[in-house]
Amino acid sequence: MTATESLCPVCLARLPARREVVGEDGWLVRTCPEHGEFRTRFWHGPPGPAGWDRPKTPRQGSVAAGGAPGDGCPYVCGLCPEHSQRTCTVVFEVTGRCNLGCPVCFADAGAGFDADPTLAALETRLLRARRAAGPANIQISGGEPTLRADLPDIVAAAKRAGFPFVQVNTNGLALAADAALAGRLAAAGLDSVFLQCDGVTDAAHVALRGRSLAREKRAAMDSCAAAGLGVVLVATLAPGVNETEVGDLIRLAVSLAPGVRGVHFQPAAHFGRYPGNGGSAPRLTLPEVMAALETQTGGMVRVEHLHPPCCEHSLCSFSATYRVLSGGVVALAGSGGCCDKAAIPAEEGARQSMAFVARQWGAAKAAPAPETIKDDFDRFLAAAAATPTLSVSAMAFMDAWTLDLERARGCCIHVAAPDGRLIPFCLYNLTAADGAALYRRKSCA
């Protein structure tokens, strides 16, 4: 049993909490004086949570829990002195509009959005975010950012602001409809496309996005590859909907390497627009995704290959990196990712993670021309460039039923709120049982 803190899913009051381990399952337990006990499973199956921990030394300047001003964590984010990790990725939302009405949407896009900020306003916010975050990666998001005709200008502004790696989070419809858009974004400095892709069948897209999209997703992948943009396929996994397609997504990515650089899974969390009571509705946990990957890939991806993160809290994610071989198979690349399971200073973990993402999720490096190869080292580099790599990863976002403040304090993915604060992703999107938001739409422009 491990002590932590959490919130009441009904009133969002901060409460003492504990993580209980029962066999290979992990449960988050807390009791609200007004609304009673809440007991939610956040981990189910091998490897058990006890053996998955990867401790990190807090970043310089963080203080022990309880040291934040005023009401304390999680009510004074921006970031507060209790936060134990620096920013690794800035999520920068440029519109609330969307060209889909997905039944599942973390941002609840299209619901009462404000007018788009001007390009000049975004340029000011980008500079402010870069000063606050340091040399972090940035993901331009929404809503659907490709609805902005000036998206290439926003990408260029992010580069000018000093963000070394720029990624766009998109459903890909505009990239499929306009094959030249990917080229314009690449010319502006875009490095990578975080492409929503929930499966290989239209059934998965109909269930989660409201319409058949498999053809458009593939067209977007082809457009990005032709423009020299790295593509990461991003699947929201909902129980009983598309968890049976994780192996097919890996095989699709392998067939499209090196244009596709990674597959990233996100078990659906109960915030934004996602139906069901988060306390009783089925939910997928990281070990279940790991097991599905091993079963559905016939053991190409194995649970033993997957490791906890070097940046965010251990219970938040897993990853591994594979070499893509001929015949549609993969082999584990080295230790499997950006880091092993040894303890690491938080700042160093963030640095490693940012460098790995920029290297792996950007476009693959071209093999050197034969006439430039002069020695064995050049031949080694040429062989490495000729063998594509593919990352396989997952992120378990927390909702009001699974929110663990120790995990939140170790978050490295921070939303740049309109008022200039950097707020951990799960806290920014957190909603209570009645839909009341902790942060989203409460920060002023």
Secondary structure, DSSP 8 states (H G I E B T S, - for coil): -EEEEEE-TTT--EEEEEEEEETTEEEEEEEETTTEEEEEEEEESSS-GGGT---EE--TT---TT-SSTT-TTTT-SS-TT--S--SEEEEE--S--S---SSBTT-TTSS------HHHHHHHHHHHHHHH-S-EEEEESS-GGG-TTHHHHHHHHHHHT-S-EEEEE-SHHHHH-TTHHHHHHHHT--EEEEE---SSHHHHHHHHSS--HHHHHHHHHHHHHHT-EEEEEEEE-TTTTGGGHHHHHHHHHHHTTTEEEEEEEE--SSSB--S-TTTS----HHHHHHHHHHHTTTSS-GGG-B--SSS-GGGEEEEEEEEETTTEEEE-TTSSS--SS-EEHHHHHHHHHHHHHHHHS-------GGG--SHHHHHHHHHHHS-EEEEEEE----TTT--HHHHHT--EEEE-TTS-EEEHHHHH-B-TT--BSSTTTS--
